Amino acid sequence: MRKIQQDDQDIQLPFGTNGLPGYSIEAQNTVVVPSILSNPFFKDFNLLKISKQLKGLRSNPDLQNLLTPSEVHTGITIELNDLEYIQLHLADALSKKHLLLVQPVTDGTNLKVQVLNLGLKDVKIEVGTLVATALIQQAIQ
């Protein structure tokens, strides 16, 4: 029997909703996923001065965090067998907002959905929004 908990309480996750096989994973708190263009490096970006702006590019502290994913906490823990793993699939509504799932395969402890925003605008994910579908797969020996 698979044990699913949220904040140390046993719960039942919705299964097979929206025509997708798997467990529906919802956001536990509100998260704003910033666009890559929200990075301070692009604030005063000027194509005519690009040679000056590219000096020290590798040591620029703003660019060091450019591709750091945002985490959407779910508070869910799923106990798996030794040969099982979880594969996450991002919800279609978030894919259409140019979000990209960073870590699609995870173990069941403290599920967090990590996303990057490749769009032009910041995306706000509200509490209770369907974030991903979790498929539990059996590893082949």
C-alpha beads as a LAMMPS data file, in Angstrom:
LAMMPS data file: protein, C-alpha beads

141 atoms
140 bonds

1 atom types
1 bond types

-500.0 500.0 xlo xhi
-500.0 500.0 ylo yhi
-500.0 500.0 zlo zhi

Masses

1 110.0

Atoms # bond

1 1 1 0.000 0.000 0.000
2 1 1 1.335 3.397 -1.004
3 1 1 1.429 6.021 1.746
4 1 1 0.799 9.652 0.752
5 1 1 1.157 12.457 3.277
6 1 1 0.842 16.232 3.235
7 1 1 2.358 18.068 6.206
8 1 1 2.605 14.735 8.102
9 1 1 -1.126 13.982 7.626
10 1 1 -2.332 11.002 5.557
11 1 1 -4.238 12.230 2.487
12 1 1 -5.805 10.930 -0.731
13 1 1 -4.592 12.713 -3.861
14 1 1 -7.000 13.049 -6.794
15 1 1 -6.123 10.441 -9.411
16 1 1 -6.863 10.608 -13.123
17 1 1 -8.271 14.142 -13.209
18 1 1 -8.242 16.196 -16.416
19 1 1 -7.944 12.981 -18.425
20 1 1 -4.372 12.383 -17.258
21 1 1 -3.264 9.202 -15.518
22 1 1 -1.514 10.004 -12.266
23 1 1 -1.896 12.032 -9.109
24 1 1 -2.799 15.727 -9.295
25 1 1 -0.260 17.909 -7.507
26 1 1 -1.375 21.387 -6.395
27 1 1 0.559 24.388 -5.102
28 1 1 0.603 24.760 -1.333
29 1 1 1.512 28.456 -1.359
30 1 1 1.480 31.368 -3.784
31 1 1 4.651 31.684 -5.867
32 1 1 5.675 34.312 -8.409
33 1 1 7.973 32.799 -11.029
34 1 1 10.047 35.661 -12.442
35 1 1 10.733 35.934 -16.143
36 1 1 14.330 35.640 -17.275
37 1 1 13.944 39.196 -18.572
38 1 1 13.217 40.388 -15.003
39 1 1 16.900 39.846 -14.197
40 1 1 18.677 43.143 -13.333
41 1 1 21.269 42.454 -16.058
42 1 1 18.644 43.192 -18.721
43 1 1 17.307 46.354 -17.046
44 1 1 19.602 48.840 -18.817
45 1 1 20.551 46.561 -21.683
46 1 1 21.678 48.605 -24.680
47 1 1 22.669 46.923 -27.916
48 1 1 24.961 49.846 -28.838
49 1 1 26.965 49.407 -25.611
50 1 1 27.017 45.625 -25.659
51 1 1 30.821 45.351 -25.756
52 1 1 31.073 47.246 -22.436
53 1 1 28.224 45.264 -20.894
54 1 1 29.787 41.930 -21.802
55 1 1 33.040 42.727 -19.972
56 1 1 33.182 40.640 -16.834
57 1 1 30.245 38.575 -18.063
58 1 1 31.276 35.410 -16.210
59 1 1 31.681 37.204 -12.891
60 1 1 28.441 39.201 -13.148
61 1 1 26.427 38.370 -9.999
62 1 1 23.096 39.013 -11.757
63 1 1 23.832 36.397 -14.406
64 1 1 24.934 33.817 -11.836
65 1 1 21.275 33.394 -10.817
66 1 1 19.719 33.725 -14.273
67 1 1 18.759 30.049 -14.628
68 1 1 18.008 29.302 -10.976
69 1 1 14.619 27.559 -10.891
70 1 1 11.720 28.661 -8.711
71 1 1 10.269 26.020 -6.396
72 1 1 6.556 25.443 -5.965
73 1 1 6.088 23.706 -2.620
74 1 1 3.408 21.036 -2.326
75 1 1 4.071 19.678 1.159
76 1 1 3.461 16.168 -0.204
77 1 1 5.531 13.105 0.617
78 1 1 4.893 9.777 -1.106
79 1 1 6.517 6.623 0.262
80 1 1 7.687 4.422 -2.596
81 1 1 8.948 0.873 -2.944
82 1 1 12.654 0.360 -3.641
83 1 1 12.149 0.065 -7.404
84 1 1 9.705 2.957 -7.872
85 1 1 10.251 6.594 -8.821
86 1 1 8.023 9.564 -9.570
87 1 1 7.907 11.294 -12.928
88 1 1 6.362 14.769 -12.923
89 1 1 4.546 16.321 -15.878
90 1 1 3.837 20.052 -15.816
91 1 1 0.191 21.087 -16.086
92 1 1 -0.861 22.329 -19.534
93 1 1 -2.031 25.685 -18.159
94 1 1 1.483 26.417 -16.894
95 1 1 3.176 25.131 -20.044
96 1 1 1.134 27.614 -22.060
97 1 1 2.559 30.390 -19.854
98 1 1 6.083 29.422 -21.002
99 1 1 7.079 27.614 -17.801
100 1 1 9.593 24.798 -18.128
101 1 1 9.829 21.878 -15.689
102 1 1 13.417 21.569 -14.469
103 1 1 13.481 18.324 -12.466
104 1 1 11.006 15.843 -13.984
105 1 1 12.132 12.754 -12.013
106 1 1 12.158 12.682 -8.212
107 1 1 11.849 10.421 -5.225
108 1 1 8.764 10.853 -3.108
109 1 1 10.182 12.874 -0.241
110 1 1 8.923 16.452 0.030
111 1 1 7.767 16.958 -3.562
112 1 1 8.732 20.342 -4.983
113 1 1 7.997 21.326 -8.556
114 1 1 10.945 23.314 -9.954
115 1 1 10.179 25.595 -12.911
116 1 1 11.859 28.227 -15.083
117 1 1 9.923 31.032 -16.731
118 1 1 11.030 31.457 -20.352
119 1 1 8.272 33.975 -21.092
120 1 1 8.312 37.757 -21.198
121 1 1 6.206 38.308 -18.056
122 1 1 6.289 37.016 -14.487
123 1 1 3.835 34.190 -13.747
124 1 1 1.913 33.999 -10.481
125 1 1 0.897 30.537 -9.264
126 1 1 -1.903 30.726 -6.698
127 1 1 -2.583 28.335 -3.817
128 1 1 -4.493 25.269 -5.029
129 1 1 -3.454 25.652 -8.676
130 1 1 -2.850 22.347 -10.466
131 1 1 0.903 22.413 -10.979
132 1 1 1.804 18.926 -12.135
133 1 1 0.711 15.338 -12.560
134 1 1 2.802 12.740 -10.749
135 1 1 3.174 9.339 -12.402
136 1 1 4.646 6.559 -10.304
137 1 1 6.841 4.349 -12.477
138 1 1 8.395 0.958 -11.832
139 1 1 12.135 0.709 -12.515
140 1 1 13.192 -2.184 -14.739
141 1 1 15.979 -4.439 -13.529

Bonds

1 1 1 2
2 1 2 3
3 1 3 4
4 1 4 5
5 1 5 6
6 1 6 7
7 1 7 8
8 1 8 9
9 1 9 10
10 1 10 11
11 1 11 12
12 1 12 13
13 1 13 14
14 1 14 15
15 1 15 16
16 1 16 17
17 1 17 18
18 1 18 19
19 1 19 20
20 1 20 21
21 1 21 22
22 1 22 23
23 1 23 24
24 1 24 25
25 1 25 26
26 1 26 27
27 1 27 28
28 1 28 29
29 1 29 30
30 1 30 31
31 1 31 32
32 1 32 33
33 1 33 34
34 1 34 35
35 1 35 36
36 1 36 37
37 1 37 38
38 1 38 39
39 1 39 40
40 1 40 41
41 1 41 42
42 1 42 43
43 1 43 44
44 1 44 45
45 1 45 46
46 1 46 47
47 1 47 48
48 1 48 49
49 1 49 50
50 1 50 51
51 1 51 52
52 1 52 53
53 1 53 54
54 1 54 55
55 1 55 56
56 1 56 57
57 1 57 58
58 1 58 59
59 1 59 60
60 1 60 61
61 1 61 62
62 1 62 63
63 1 63 64
64 1 64 65
65 1 65 66
66 1 66 67
67 1 67 68
68 1 68 69
69 1 69 70
70 1 70 71
71 1 71 72
72 1 72 73
73 1 73 74
74 1 74 75
75 1 75 76
76 1 76 77
77 1 77 78
78 1 78 79
79 1 79 80
80 1 80 81
81 1 81 82
82 1 82 83
83 1 83 84
84 1 84 85
85 1 85 86
86 1 86 87
87 1 87 88
88 1 88 89
89 1 89 90
90 1 90 91
91 1 91 92
92 1 92 93
93 1 93 94
94 1 94 95
95 1 95 96
96 1 96 97
97 1 97 98
98 1 98 99
99 1 99 100
100 1 100 101
101 1 101 102
102 1 102 103
103 1 103 104
104 1 104 105
105 1 105 106
106 1 106 107
107 1 107 108
108 1 108 109
109 1 109 110
110 1 110 111
111 1 111 112
112 1 112 113
113 1 113 114
114 1 114 115
115 1 115 116
116 1 116 117
117 1 117 118
118 1 118 119
119 1 119 120
120 1 120 121
121 1 121 122
122 1 122 123
123 1 123 124
124 1 124 125
125 1 125 126
126 1 126 127
127 1 127 128
128 1 128 129
129 1 129 130
130 1 130 131
131 1 131 132
132 1 132 133
133 1 133 134
134 1 134 135
135 1 135 136
136 1 136 137
137 1 137 138
138 1 138 139
139 1 139 140
140 1 140 141
